[in-house]
Each structure stands twice: as C-alpha cells, then as structure tokens.
Amino acid sequence: MTPANRPPVVLLHALPLDSSMWDTQARRLRARGHPVLTFDQRGFGGTPLGADPPSLDLVADDLAHQMERRGMARAVVVGSSMGGYVAMAFLRRHRARVLGLGLLSTRGTADTAEGAAQRRGFAELILDDAQRDRLVARTTPMLLGATTRTEAPDTVARVVSLAAAAAPEAVAWAQRAIAARPGALDDLRTTEVPAVVVAGEEDELVSPDEARQLAAALPHGRLVTVPRAGHLPPVEAPQRTTDALVELLDTVGATERKGADAC
C-alpha cells in the first residue's frame, strides 16, 4: 500500500483529556501518509456537550458523522480508556466501517454494580464546586504509572492541567455514559479485523487480567504491554505506543492488499 492510500485511523481520547493526548501519534502517522482523525468527544476540546442523556452510543454516532464529513468510509479505530469504550460502541453500531481496532487501557466487560455506583458518585462530586479541585488533585495522578509520577513531573503537570481544564459537566456526562455501557466481549469475539490491545505495565485502573481477557476475545488480537507506563501509554510512552499502532496499521494495510488482490 502506497503512502497515498494507507489506511485511515481515528484516535479517541481518554477521560478527562482531549484529543491533544494523541499529538505525538498523530504527527507520526500523518508523516507516514495515514489520514488521521483526532476526535474530541462531546464536551471536550471545544465540542459542544449538548442536552442529550449520557450514552456512548451517541458518541459513536457522532464519530460516524465526523468520518462522513471527512470522507472516511472506513478506518482503523483506536481508543484509550473512555475512547476504548467508544471504539467498542462504534464497532457494535457501525461494524462495517471498522478496518482494524486498537484498544488501550480499557476493559471489555460492563461495570459491576459497585463500579457503576462509584462512577455516578464521581459525577456528582465533580459538579460540586467545593469538592472539585480536591477530587481532581487526588484522582488524576492515578491515571499515570508509578514511574511517570516519580520521574516525569512535566508529564504529571500536563495531565493534571488537562484534567483541571475539562468542563465538569462533560466529565460527569461521560462518567454516567460509561457506567451505563454494556459489556462488549461477545461483539469482540466475532470481530474479524486486525486488532491490538495495549496495556501499561503499571496501570492501576485496568488489571493485567482484564487486558489479557480483552486480547483473548479478539480472534485477530494481540497484547502489547508497555513497560514503565500506567493508564495513559500514549502520553507516558509515546514512542512505544506509536510503534504498536504502526504495526497494527501495517497489518491492516497488508490485509486490505490481500483482499484487493483476491478480487
């Protein structure tokens, strides 16, 4: 596949960040000739939140509309954390448009009743002016691995700044939408496209067993574990994360060429 027709890719951001978390990956992939859509989800990066009830299905449909506007009939869909949940919702609703799948720091199961209640509780607290600053300061560093927290203060400051700048109404909406999501493992088991699961070795939010379960559900999936990274490998280990995505995209390109040659 020549640079002029390398597979398009969509990059879906984590909560409570925005599409700028993918800046390093977007630059390198565009330099390789890939059309790249860095998609700001509802309420983030200047995208209006709107008045709809919380639902990841709505965000998946928003992505479909953005792809249509960009002339992307199909794309490799890559999501980190919340973005991974949106990617799985997109797969469920728009499967024919998915050329490949990248899932980073995410899980394929629905929340437990306790987990969903914790998300809804977080949504209430983030809307409380008296609680918000302490909540962001206490919880945001958990997105990063121990190595990053110790050795990369600039990265910690960047992530905390992005989290503090996020609109509380958008964060609350997203937490409620994530809490209500269904499990996705059955959908993944029937997904016949190349896929990669990327997990930070020091992720304190998604366990290694959950990452392995996700990769095992994908018929053409593989697991990449990123050393010295936590819940945000694209930010903490940008080069290693980009390499994993390049390998996925090259696999998709080879698969598409083989299909075209067989026609």
Secondary structure, DSSP 8 states (H G I E B T S, - for coil): --GGG---EEEE--TT--GGGGHHHHHHHHHTT--EEEE--TTSTT----SS---HHHHHHHHHHHHHHHT-SSEEEEEETHHHHHHHHHHHH-GGGEEEEEEES--SS---HHHHHHHHHHHHHHT-TTTHHHHHHHHGGGGS-HHHHHH-HHHHHHHHHHHHHS-HHHHHHHHHHHHT----HHHHHT--S-EEEEEETT-SSS-HHHHHHHHHHSTTEEEEEETT--S-HHHHSHHHHHHHHHHHHHHHHHHHHHHHHH-
